Amino acid sequence: MTLIIGLTGGIGSGKTSAANFFSVLGIDIVDTDVIAHELTQPKGAAIDAIRQTFTDRFITAEGALNREEMRRLVFSDSGSRRKLETILHPLIRDEASRRAALFSAPYGIVVVPLLLETGQYRELIHRILLVDCDECDQIARATARTGLDESTVRAIMATQLSREERLQQADDVITNDADLPHLARQVGVLHEKYLALASGN
């Protein structure tokens, strides 16, 4: 059985950068954000349920999820957010499990931003790897990367576990508080650790 690492962290923490470094080392990656986008593209598996639950207002003329409209709703209405999660999370988890079953490297990584919040990946994930940084860095990176304003980023952060709660639940931690070479070095150390774990050493 392939060792599967669940990579998580708050918005703007550097999950994608860390995953990219693991990929360069030849490790198979499944990114649940990518799966979520596929499910909400035109003719995606989640579109009909989203339309039925939220009406056509939340579907674009092309038949995809209207992300901006949905973002405004779910970050102002927790009930709507839970409805959307009820639609998306099982579909994402099932597809992530299907792709993880195809891993060929000694270990693989599944990137799940809400890994600790959903609790839906316990049967799939063997270890939890947290990419951690302070909240100021999170906000700065997230606003620069996504184009969202600070208040929206803070609203997203409010739906996620606190930094302290994530640290308590992590098996391994990457501290992303410097430059990319620093991040890459930490990935390299963990790569050797995971190879040893996967071989039983």
N, C-alpha and C positions, 0 to 999 in steps of 0.2 A: 504494500500500500504506500503510495506517494505521500511524503510529509507535506502537509498543506499549511502555509503560513497565512494568517489573516492580517493584512496590512491596513491600519486605520489611523485616524487623526482628524482633528477639527479642520474646518474650511481654512485654506491658506497655510496649512502646516507644512506642506511639501510632499504629500503622498505620491503625487505623480512623478516628481523628480526622483524620489527614492525608488519607485517601481521601475523607472527607466534605467537606473543604474543596475538593478537586478537583471533586467532584460538584456543589457549589454553583456552581462556575465553568463548568458545562455539559459536563464531561468524563465520558465513559462509563466505568463501573467494573465490573469482574468481580471478585468476592471468592471465592476458593477455599474459605474457611471456610464460606461460605453454601452452596456447591455440596456440600461434604462433609456438611453437615447434611441437605441434600435427599436425598443418596444413602443416608443412614442412617435416614431416616424410615420409618414403616411402608410396605411395598411399594417402598422405595427400591431402586435398581439394585444396591446393594452388600450388601443384607441376606442374600440366599441364600448368597452366598459366605462372609460372616462366620459365618453359622449353621453351614455345613458345616465351616469351619476351626476355629471356637472353641466350638461346641455351643450349645444353646438357653440355656445359662446367661447368655450375653452378649446375649440378645434379650429385650426387655421383653414383658409380656403383650399390649401393644398392637402388637407387631411391629417396634418400633424398636430401634436399638442401645442397649444399656444402657451409657451413657457412663461412669457412675461405676465400674461393675464393670470395664469395659475399661481405664479410666485406671489403676486399681490394678494391673492385669496388665501393661500395656505399659511402665509406668515402673519396674517391678521385674524385667522380663524382656525383654531386648533382642531375643531371638529372636522373641518374640510381637509386639513392636513392628514388626519387619521384615515379619512375615507380614501384619499389618494394612496396612502401607504398600504391600505388593505388591498387595493387593486395591484399596485406595483410590486411590493416586496415579495410575495410568493412567486410571481413570474420571474423576477430577477434572481431569486435564490435558486429556483429550479434550473434556470439556464446556466447560472454560475456552476452549479453542481455538475451539470452535463458537460460543460467545458473542462472543469477540473478533472473529470474522469479520464480526459484525453491527455493529461500532462505526461510528458516523456522524460523530463529532467529528474534528478534525484529528489528534488523538492519543487514545489510550485507556490506561487503567491496569488491570493485572491484579494483584490483591493476593494474594501467595503467602507465607505465613509461613515455609515451608521452601524458598523459591526456591533458595537457595545450597546447601542440604543435599541436595536431591534431584537437582539437575542435569538435571531433565526438561523444562525450559522454554526451553532455549537456542534452539530453532528458532522459538519464538513471540516471545520478548522481545528488544527492540532495545537497551534501556538498563536498568540496575539502579539503582533509587532506594532508598536505605537510610534508614529512620527510626531514629536512634541516640539512646541516652540511657545514663546510667551504671546499673550493676547495682542500686544501692540504689533508684533511681527505678523501675526495672523491677519489682522485687519489691513495692514499695509500691503501684504502680498495679495490678499483676496481682492481688494479694490483695484489694484494694478492689473491683476490677471483677468478678472471677470468684467470690469467696468461698472460693477455695482457700487452704489454709494455706501458710506460707512454705516448709516442707519440700517440699511438692508443686510449688510454683513453681520451687524450685531444681532439683528433679528434671527438670522440663520444660526448664529452661535448660541442664541438663547434656546434653540430647539435641540441642541446637542449637549452631551454630558460635559461637565466642567473639566478643566484640565486635571484637577486633582483626582476626580473620579476615574478618568481614563488611565492615569498613571497607576492607580491602585490595581487596575484589572489587567495591565499589560504584563506579558512574559518577558518581552524585550523592548527596549526603548532606543530610538534614534533621536538625538537632540539636534534639531535643525536650527541652530542659532548663529551660524557663520556662513561661509561660502559653499559653493557646490563641491569643490574638492574635499572639503571637510565632510560633507554629506557622503560623498563617494567612498571615502576611507571607512566610515562607519558601516556602510553597506558591505564593503569588502570583508570586514571583520565578521559580520553576521553571516555572510555567504559561507565562509569557512566553518563557522559554528553549525550552520544548518546542514552542510554537506556531511559533517561528522555525525550529527544527530540522525540524518537519513540513512547513514551506513551502519548505525548502531554503535558507533564509537563514543 
